[in-house]
Amino acid sequence: MAGGLSGALSVALGAYGAHGMRHKSENFNISFDTGVRYQMIHSLLLMVTPIICANHKRGANVAGGLLTT
């Protein structure tokens, strides 16, 4: 659920960045876009983690380590 909400937020922020921040500088827009992309990647990881961790204790440890670094 957290991954879905986080993904929806990243889509909304991406749309705002693409359409609502035209008056900002190019460097600001690039930085904002990078942040939105990172948010989307982490949202995907949040959604995939339970699948990885379902039957594998080692997978759970690796996924937990990736999400906390």
C-alpha positions in Angstrom: 0.0 0.0 0.0 2.8 2.4 0.9 4.5 1.7 -2.5 1.2 2.5 -4.4 0.7 5.7 -2.5 4.3 6.7 -3.0 4.0 5.9 -6.7 0.9 8.0 -7.1 2.6 10.9 -5.3 5.6 10.6 -7.7 3.3 10.7 -10.7 1.5 13.7 -9.4 4.8 15.5 -8.6 6.1 14.6 -12.1 3.0 16.1 -13.7 3.3 19.2 -11.6 7.0 19.5 -12.5 6.3 19.1 -16.2 3.4 21.6 -16.4 3.4 23.8 -13.3 7.0 24.8 -13.0 7.7 26.2 -16.4 8.9 29.5 -15.0 11.7 27.9 -12.9 15.3 27.7 -14.0 16.5 24.7 -16.2 18.8 23.5 -13.4 15.9 23.5 -10.9 13.7 21.5 -13.3 16.5 18.9 -13.9 17.0 18.5 -10.2 13.2 18.2 -9.6 13.0 15.6 -12.4 15.8 13.6 -10.9 14.1 13.6 -7.5 10.8 12.4 -9.0 12.6 9.6 -10.8 14.3 8.5 -7.6 10.9 8.6 -5.8 9.4 6.3 -8.6 12.2 3.8 -8.3 11.9 3.6 -4.5 8.1 3.2 -4.9 8.7 0.3 -7.2 11.1 -1.3 -4.8 8.5 -0.9 -2.0 6.0 -2.8 -4.1 8.4 -5.6 -5.1 9.9 -6.2 -1.7 7.1 -8.5 -0.4 7.4 -10.6 -3.5 11.1 -11.0 -3.1 10.8 -11.7 0.7 8.0 -14.2 0.4 10.0 -17.4 0.8 13.6 -16.3 1.0 15.1 -15.1 4.2 18.3 -14.0 2.4 16.2 -12.1 -0.1 14.5 -10.3 2.8 17.8 -9.3 4.3 19.1 -8.0 1.0 15.9 -6.1 0.2 15.9 -4.6 3.7 19.5 -3.6 3.3 18.8 -1.9 -0.1 15.9 0.0 1.3 17.7 1.3 4.3 20.9 2.6 2.5 
